Each structure stands twice: as C-alpha cells, then as structure tokens.
Amino acid sequence: MKRNILYIILFSAALQSACNKDFLDRQPLDAYNNNLLWKTENDATAALNGCYKGWEGDYTLLYMDAVSDNMYSQYYWEGYTDYGNGSITPANTNASKRWTYTSIQKCNWFLQNIDQTPMDETLKAQYKSEARFLRAYQYFTLTQLYGDVPLVKDTVGTEEANTISRTSATEVRKFVLDELEAIVPTLPVSYTGADVGRVTQGAALSLKARLELYDKNYAACIADCKKIMGLGYELYKNYQDLFRIQNENNKEVILDVQYKENDYPNADIGVMPSSSFGGWGSLDPTQSLVDAYEMKNGKTIDDPASGYTENDPYNNRDPRLTATVVCPGQLYMGKYYNSIESSSGDYYNGDNNSKTAYIPKKFTANLGDYTDMWNTGLNMIVIRYAEILLTYAEAQIESGVIDNTVYEAIDAIRTRAGMPVVDRTVYNSIDKMRTLVRRERRVELALEGLRWYDIQRWKIGTAVRSGTVYGARLGKVDPANGKLTLSGDHITVEQRTFIENRDYLWPVPQTERDVNKNLTQNPGY
C-alpha cells in the first residue's frame, strides 16, 4: 500500500481510546466499525476520546527546545539534533518527524459523522468544538514548522491524498483563527471530575492569542488576553512545584496533555537525568540558557554592578535557574551534582551523561515523585497562565502602549519566582521593555517547547542559533557542601550553522514528495 501524507486512517486506529487520565479512560473501540458506531452518546464520546490521543505529546514538547539555543539533544536517533544544528535535509530520516496528518484525519472523520448520533444537541456542539480545536492546533503547529501545508477539512482517500497541493500559510492560519473564534461560545469555561483535561474556552482563546501574537496582530491578541484574564486563572504559588505531579491541574494550567501511569503513561521523564540517576542525559541545557537568568537583584550577569562572578556563577541567581536546571554543585536527589570532574559518575564525558554538564530539573525536581520515571502520570503543560501574561505584555509593548498593566503582568511572574519587580527607571522605553519581556519569556518558559517559535518570529536565528554551543566550566565540586573550584574552560559541545533564508522553516520530507509530486519544497532545501 502506498505511503502518503494523508493516508486514510483505519477506523480502528482512528478511534482507539487513549486512557488519558479519567476523561479518556474508556473501552477501546478497536472492534468497532463505522456501521456500528454513532448509535449512542457513548459512541460519540468514545470517538472523541480517540481524537485526543496523540494530539500533542511529552516527547515533542520536551525536544522542541533542542531546536533552539536552550538545549542540546545529544542523540541523533531521537530526532531533533539535526534540526538544532542546521544539518537537517529533506532526505534525512528525521525530516518526517512532525509532518503528520493522523490527528487531523481523526478529527475530520469525527466531524463528518457526529451529526448522525442521537444525543443532546448542546453536548454535540461542544464535542464538535473540541474536535475542531484539536484539528486547529495541528494546523497551527504545521504552519509554524513548514509554512505552507495542505489544508484538508474532510477525510480524503489515497488518490486525492497523493495529489493534494500545499495551501498558503496565510490561508491556513486564517482558517485556524476562524475556527477558534467560532468554537469559544460552545466550550465550557472549566470541567470537574472525570472531564478535567478537555478543551476549554480558555484553551481556545489562548491558542488564538498565541497565533495573533506570532502574526503581529497585537490588537486582537490584547483583546483575547483580557478575556482569558477574566476566566479565573491564576499563577500557582510556587514556580518549581508547579511542574510536579502532585500539583497538576492547578489554576495556572490552561491546557495540558493528560497522562495516566500504566494505561497511557508519560514515558519520557527518564531522558533528562544523567546515568547516576537512572536516566539517559538526552536533553542538555546550554550555557546560553544558564546565562540568560538574571542575578537575584534583578541585574543581568553582564552588568558590572550585578555581583556576578565567573568562579561562583550559580550563586544569587534568579531562583528559576536552579528550579529549571541542575547546575554543578547544586544539591539534587541527596547529593551535590558533579558533572565537571572526571572522577564523578556524572562527568559530562561519560555514557548517558549530559554533554553540557547541566541537566533539566523542571520536570524532575524530585524523582521520588515517580515509582518509575519511564512510566509516569505526569501531565505535560501546553499552555499556562504565565504565558498569557507575557503574551499580553509583549503585545502591549509592540503596540507602543507601556502602562501599569504591562509592568504588573511581568511583575506578577517575577515576584512569584522570588525576583524583584521591574525597575521602571531602567526599563522605561520600548526597546528596553522588549529586551526584558523576551528574556522573561525565555527563562519563565524554558524547556516547555516554545523557545524555537520565539526565535523564528523575532528573526534572531543567526544571532542565537549559529556558532559554538557551550556547556559549563570544568573544575571540582566539594562533595561535602557543593562548593565549586572552577579552573577550566567552558565545555565545547557542538558547532551549529544557521542559514537565514532557509532555516526558519523545516524541509518538506522527501519521502512525501516522492509520493505526491504536487508538494513543493521550502526554499534552500
């Protein structure tokens, strides 16, 4: 059977239940067919649950930061190293990593059939809106990565799939915005019990605001952010604990991927710790990310008055640094992390150890939270309220309107983290506020899969994603107290290239173009 980008999904695969927490904990439908389905509300519910399976995932959210200057992915076979260093080609096996229409086909199939189901019409409208959101999210992601992509609103057969052309990104993104605008009124503000985790009004408005920010539609973005601010979301009290499993589904979370241990697990937490903790050291924070965090007094490390010293680089820093990254000398899981000394089991040059000498902490603050870090129920956050506050602030700044609400939005995020409020005598112009909000986005949202999109839309790829990737300085760590004695140079990890007129978009996979001759290639590939 021919392989193609829109290969029609078998009904059993399209409907397979995902067991994402309780709201997707339903009987699998692999024995169903389309003639037997759509007879009851339960059938429609189970079919919609199938649409939720695979709409987003922990793997892609984690690894997308390796496409940016935040992380280094040391294993090519995991699929993102060549995107990060600029060596990806259309013929590369990893080129088809994200070019997929599986979720879109499932949602299209659901939307084409749900109307025949005898059920409450209000609930039916809600179900349709959930599926429309999941489809819109796929198109948002596809256009971010590839630009023009085929816009398919109905299920298609093999012949049509093999001849379909790319639709302009502008048209696809208009479709996404129109869909999100249309579904907001029919979605609940929140859910309770077994339905927690489904798409809400806030999720639809938040994705819409994200797209509007990215496309510089600032007035609409500001308006949508204000609507979201009125829906009852709030920042969680503790930044580090926000990402721990015991605190999931808190009031900061607007949208996440729900996981359930054993049934539908988040199976990738183990890629982050180094070997002595039982992990693979796959995703390694860079020196560039570490340097982005301010000192605790609110000054950047390049400010002579900041108090920063190269021989004690992690002391008195923004608390979000050591909540996000485990640095050499940091107390972690009962010992002082030592990745900079050759005698240590965590030494950066060892097998399954971080090649930058830094490991992520954001989702692994306490590995004791998990019975098995390769089989966890940790939900992965896709959108949270802090992003909305930063989106609002950025849209206001880019509109030239820097009022108290802008400072208050940023201050709320900074003070939650234990940082001082913005010094308004220093950050008193559009250029300075732009620099600040961009830095805040980087450190607040680090390792959450959004940094590449910021690089892309700000057109800073050449500045931040080319040249040498560095890790920590080598030296010694006192095992009794974590005190550092740094004497070496920064670890040299990788050389990256960035071609300005090519690398903001990914290549269309050659395997897809071999089947469908109407698919054009992105410039430079």
Summary of the structure (lengths in Angstrom):
residues: 525
radius of gyration: 23.2
end to end distance: 28.0
largest distance: 72.6
contacts: 1758
relative contact order: 0.14
helix: 42%
strand: 11%
